Amino acid sequence: MMTAALSLIAAIVMAMPGPVFAQAAMSRFLLMGDGELHLKNVKTGDEVRANLLSPDGSFNEEGLAEIDRVFGFPSHKKGEHMSLRMLFMLDYFSDLVAPGKTINIESGYRSPEYNTKLRDAGGIVAKTSTHMDGMALDFNIEGVDGRRLWELIRSKDCCGAGYYGGEDVHLDAARPRFWEAATSKVTTDESDFNRRIYLSTDYDLYHAGEPVRLSFTSVSNFGFGVRREVSIIKDSSEDLVVAKADIRSPDNSACVMINDRAAARSLHFFLPESLIEGSYRIKVDFCNRPFAQMPEERISNKIEIPPSHARR
């Protein structure tokens, strides 16, 4: 099943010349491996060897559905897949250290209920874990030293990288950070009041004029709002706003409410046609903040518009 975000992008990109559509999936991420993953869920025994991309370069829906199954991710219910950025990063790092080897998933997707159960049982589990949003996994690769792999991931400053000893490593597609058991702070209340809320886009590379989906993760409490108008800023300066855009809202409200996890992953807008090649970030301002401790704004991961993606 194609996700809502992918469906919207496909509808636009398919109207473009054939070669552009063929390159659409292949040029979405800054870190990509050979496009093939061999995964095994050590708890369920489920296993798959799947391609992330089809021969024409588009996303391989059948392969992604099989990957979701092994991760335990309910794609039929969610209407989306496991984080594509996370999967391509996993492919990239595994190809660097052990190309073709089986990636053993110790922990994949966790429902919010299961995450709470693990935490209540004393597990080293974050209250706002990115596992709940299909953006993370704990894994190992036979014959690969866990610390060496963790150090490789953290050296790229691309993502979340955790190491608790042994062979298992945590990887997620949220804000760049790293930790060990002594510095993880997962058992503290540091993420309360939405203090660690994170804003991300689905992809790293876009065409000017394309749709973008924004998602919030590391949310401790729902029932907050975001201002409908977002700012596109230069990556080099948070104060340099180069364009504005409006989040699509059914009622055109100036404050779009985020009342549950689904709403937090369903904010869509179009990049302005006028954007030229370069590196940008998306800034959103919060409204109806339920806590004084909650930040007033959040800035997304970096996105890029390469020369071939800018409108002429």
C-alpha positions as CSV (number, residue, x, y, z in Angstrom):
1,M,0.0,0.0,0.0
2,M,1.4,3.3,-1.0
3,T,1.5,5.9,1.7
4,A,-0.4,9.2,1.5
5,A,2.8,11.1,1.3
6,L,4.2,8.9,-1.5
7,S,0.9,9.0,-3.3
8,L,0.8,12.8,-3.4
9,I,4.4,13.0,-4.6
10,A,3.9,10.3,-7.2
11,A,0.8,12.1,-8.6
12,I,3.0,15.2,-9.2
13,V,6.2,13.6,-10.3
14,M,4.4,11.2,-12.7
15,A,3.2,14.3,-14.6
16,M,6.8,15.3,-15.2
17,P,9.0,13.8,-17.9
18,G,9.8,10.1,-17.5
19,P,13.4,10.3,-16.5
20,V,12.5,12.7,-13.6
21,F,10.1,10.1,-12.2
22,A,12.7,7.3,-12.5
23,Q,15.1,9.4,-10.5
24,A,12.6,10.5,-7.9
25,A,13.2,7.8,-5.3
26,M,16.8,7.2,-6.1
27,S,17.8,10.8,-5.3
28,R,15.8,11.3,-2.1
29,F,18.4,10.7,0.6
30,L,21.9,11.8,1.4
31,L,23.0,8.4,2.8
32,M,22.0,5.4,0.7
33,G,23.5,1.9,0.2
34,D,23.0,-0.6,-2.5
35,G,19.2,-0.7,-1.9
36,E,19.0,-4.2,-0.6
37,L,18.4,-5.2,3.0
38,H,18.5,-8.7,4.6
39,L,16.6,-8.4,7.8
40,K,15.7,-10.9,10.6
41,N,13.5,-10.2,13.6
42,V,15.2,-12.3,16.3
43,K,12.1,-12.3,18.5
44,T,9.6,-13.5,15.9
45,G,11.9,-15.3,13.5
46,D,10.5,-13.4,10.6
47,E,13.0,-12.7,7.9
48,V,13.2,-11.0,4.5
49,R,15.7,-10.1,1.8
50,A,14.1,-7.1,0.0
51,N,15.0,-4.3,-2.4
52,L,14.1,-0.8,-1.3
53,L,13.9,0.3,-4.9
54,S,12.3,-1.0,-8.1
55,P,14.3,-1.5,-11.3
56,D,13.0,1.9,-12.5
57,G,14.3,3.6,-9.4
58,S,10.9,4.2,-7.7
59,F,10.2,2.9,-4.2
60,N,9.5,-0.8,-4.1
61,E,6.1,-1.0,-2.4
62,E,6.1,-4.8,-2.2
63,G,9.6,-4.9,-0.7
64,L,8.7,-2.1,1.8
65,A,5.6,-4.0,2.9
66,E,7.7,-7.1,3.6
67,I,10.2,-5.0,5.6
68,D,7.3,-3.5,7.6
69,R,6.1,-7.0,8.4
70,V,9.5,-8.0,9.8
71,F,9.7,-4.8,11.8
72,G,6.2,-5.5,13.2
73,F,5.0,-2.2,11.8
74,P,1.2,-2.1,11.0
75,S,1.5,-0.3,7.6
76,H,-2.1,-1.3,6.7
77,K,-3.3,0.6,9.8
78,K,-0.8,3.5,9.7
79,G,-1.1,4.2,5.9
80,E,2.7,4.6,5.7
81,H,5.9,2.5,5.9
82,M,8.7,2.4,8.4
83,S,10.8,5.6,8.1
84,L,12.4,5.5,4.7
85,R,15.3,7.7,5.8
86,M,16.0,5.2,8.6
87,L,15.9,2.3,6.2
88,F,18.2,3.9,3.7
89,M,20.6,4.9,6.5
90,L,20.6,1.3,7.8
91,D,21.4,0.1,4.3
92,Y,24.2,2.6,4.0
93,F,25.9,1.7,7.3
94,S,25.4,-2.0,7.0
95,D,27.0,-1.9,3.5
96,L,30.0,-0.1,4.9
97,V,30.7,-2.7,7.6
98,A,29.2,-6.0,6.3
99,P,27.7,-5.8,2.8
100,G,25.1,-8.5,2.3
101,K,25.1,-9.8,5.9
102,T,21.9,-10.3,7.8
103,I,20.8,-7.4,10.0
104,N,19.4,-8.9,13.3
105,I,16.6,-6.7,14.6
106,E,16.4,-6.9,18.4
107,S,13.7,-4.2,18.7
108,G,11.8,-2.7,15.8
109,Y,8.4,-1.0,15.9
110,R,6.8,-0.6,19.3
111,S,3.3,0.5,19.9
112,P,2.8,3.2,22.5
113,E,1.2,0.7,24.8
114,Y,4.1,-1.8,24.4
115,N,6.6,0.9,24.9
116,T,4.9,1.9,28.2
117,K,4.8,-1.7,29.3
118,L,8.5,-2.1,28.8
119,R,9.2,1.2,30.6
120,D,7.0,0.2,33.6
121,A,8.8,-3.1,33.8
122,G,12.1,-1.2,34.3
123,G,13.4,-1.4,30.8
124,I,15.9,1.2,29.4
125,V,13.2,2.7,27.3
126,A,12.5,6.3,26.5
127,K,9.1,7.7,27.3
128,T,9.0,9.4,23.9
129,S,10.9,6.6,22.0
130,T,11.2,7.0,18.2
131,H,10.4,3.2,18.0
132,M,6.8,4.3,18.4
133,D,6.9,6.3,15.2
134,G,8.6,3.6,13.1
135,M,11.8,5.6,13.0
136,A,14.1,3.4,15.0
137,L,15.6,0.0,15.6
138,D,18.0,-1.8,17.9
139,F,20.1,-4.2,15.9
140,N,23.4,-6.1,15.4
141,I,25.2,-7.7,12.5
142,E,27.0,-11.0,13.2
143,G,30.8,-10.5,13.2
144,V,30.5,-6.7,13.5
145,D,31.8,-5.0,16.7
146,G,28.9,-3.0,18.3
147,R,31.0,-0.2,19.5
148,R,32.8,0.2,16.2
149,L,29.5,0.3,14.4
150,W,28.1,2.9,16.9
151,E,31.2,5.1,16.5
152,L,30.8,4.9,12.7
153,I,27.2,6.0,12.8
154,R,27.9,8.9,15.3
155,S,30.8,10.1,13.1
156,K,28.3,11.0,10.4
157,D,26.3,13.3,12.7
158,C,23.1,12.2,10.8
159,C,20.8,10.6,13.3
160,G,20.3,9.1,16.7
161,A,22.9,6.5,17.7
162,G,22.8,4.7,21.0
163,Y,25.1,2.0,22.5
164,Y,24.5,0.1,25.7
165,G,27.4,-2.4,25.5
166,G,27.6,-5.7,23.7
167,E,26.8,-5.9,20.0
168,D,23.5,-4.1,19.8
169,V,23.3,-0.5,18.4
170,H,20.3,1.9,18.3
171,L,19.7,3.8,15.1
172,D,17.0,6.3,14.5
173,A,16.1,9.0,12.0
174,A,15.4,11.7,14.5
175,R,17.7,14.6,15.6
176,P,21.5,13.9,15.4
177,R,22.7,12.8,18.9
178,F,24.5,10.0,20.5
179,W,24.6,8.3,23.9
180,E,25.8,5.4,25.9
181,A,24.1,3.7,28.9
182,A,25.6,6.2,31.4
183,T,24.4,9.2,29.3
184,S,21.1,8.0,27.8
185,K,18.8,9.8,30.4
186,V,16.0,7.6,29.1
187,T,14.8,6.9,32.7
188,T,14.6,10.6,33.5
189,D,11.8,13.1,32.9
190,E,13.9,15.2,30.6
191,S,11.5,14.7,27.7
192,D,8.4,15.8,29.6
193,F,6.4,18.9,28.5
194,N,7.4,18.3,24.9
195,R,10.8,19.7,25.6
196,R,12.5,17.3,23.2
197,I,9.9,17.4,20.4
198,Y,11.5,17.0,17.0
199,L,10.4,18.1,13.5
200,S,11.4,16.1,10.4
201,T,10.7,15.8,6.7
202,D,10.3,12.5,4.9
203,Y,13.2,13.1,2.6
204,D,16.5,14.9,2.4
205,L,16.3,16.0,-1.3
206,Y,13.4,17.7,-3.0
207,H,12.3,19.5,-6.1
208,A,11.2,23.1,-5.8
209,G,7.4,23.1,-5.9
210,E,7.1,19.6,-4.5
211,P,4.9,18.5,-1.5
212,V,6.6,18.0,1.8
213,R,5.3,16.1,4.8
214,L,6.3,17.3,8.2
215,S,6.2,14.9,11.2
216,F,6.7,15.5,14.9
217,T,8.3,12.8,17.0
218,S,9.5,12.7,20.7
219,V,6.1,14.0,21.7
220,S,5.3,13.6,25.4
221,N,1.9,15.3,25.3
222,F,-0.6,15.9,22.5
223,G,-3.1,18.8,22.4
224,F,-0.9,21.6,21.0
225,G,-1.0,23.6,17.8
226,V,1.3,24.8,15.1
227,R,0.9,28.0,13.2
228,R,-0.3,27.3,9.7
229,E,2.4,29.5,8.0
230,V,5.8,27.9,8.0
231,S,9.1,29.5,7.2
232,I,11.8,28.1,4.8
233,I,15.2,29.3,6.1
234,K,18.7,29.0,4.9
235,D,20.6,26.1,6.5
236,S,23.4,28.5,7.4
237,S,21.2,31.0,9.3
238,E,18.1,30.6,11.3
239,D,17.3,34.3,10.9
240,L,17.4,34.2,7.1
241,V,13.8,33.4,5.9
242,V,13.8,32.9,2.1
243,A,10.2,31.9,1.7
244,K,6.9,31.2,3.4
245,A,4.4,28.4,2.8
246,D,1.0,27.3,4.3
247,I,0.3,23.9,5.8
248,R,-2.8,22.4,4.2
249,S,-5.7,22.6,6.7
250,P,-9.3,21.6,6.2
251,D,-10.6,24.7,7.9
252,N,-7.8,27.0,7.0
253,S,-7.3,27.7,10.7
254,A,-4.3,29.9,11.6
255,C,-3.5,27.4,14.3
256,V,-3.5,23.7,13.2
257,M,-4.1,21.4,16.2
258,I,-2.1,18.3,16.9
259,N,-4.3,16.1,19.1
260,D,-2.8,12.6,18.4
261,R,0.1,10.7,16.8
262,A,-1.6,10.5,13.4
263,A,-2.1,14.3,13.3
264,A,1.6,14.8,14.3
265,R,2.6,12.9,11.2
266,S,0.2,14.5,8.7
267,L,1.3,18.1,8.1
268,H,1.6,18.8,4.4
269,F,2.7,21.8,2.4
270,F,4.3,22.6,-1.0
271,L,7.8,24.0,-1.3
272,P,7.7,27.4,-3.2
273,E,8.4,27.2,-6.9
274,S,10.9,30.0,-6.5
275,L,13.4,28.0,-4.4
276,I,16.8,27.7,-6.0
277,E,19.4,25.1,-5.4
278,G,20.8,25.1,-1.9
279,S,20.4,23.8,1.7
280,Y,17.3,24.8,3.8
281,R,15.4,23.9,6.9
282,I,11.8,24.3,7.8
283,K,10.8,26.4,10.8
284,V,7.4,26.1,12.5
285,D,6.0,28.1,15.4
286,F,3.8,26.6,18.1
287,C,0.5,28.0,19.2
288,N,-1.8,26.8,22.0
289,R,1.2,25.6,23.9
290,P,0.0,23.6,26.9
291,F,3.2,24.0,28.9
292,A,5.5,26.9,29.5
293,Q,8.4,24.5,29.2
294,M,7.5,23.6,25.7
295,P,9.6,25.4,23.0
296,E,8.1,28.2,21.0
297,E,9.4,26.9,17.7
298,R,11.1,24.0,16.1
299,I,13.5,23.7,13.1
300,S,13.6,20.6,10.9
301,N,16.5,18.6,9.6
302,K,18.4,19.9,6.6
303,I,16.8,19.5,3.2
304,E,18.6,20.2,-0.1
305,I,17.5,21.2,-3.6
306,P,20.3,20.1,-5.9
307,P,20.8,21.8,-9.2
308,S,18.8,19.2,-11.1
309,H,15.9,19.6,-8.7
310,A,15.5,23.4,-8.9
311,R,12.8,24.7,-11.2
312,R,14.0,26.6,-14.2
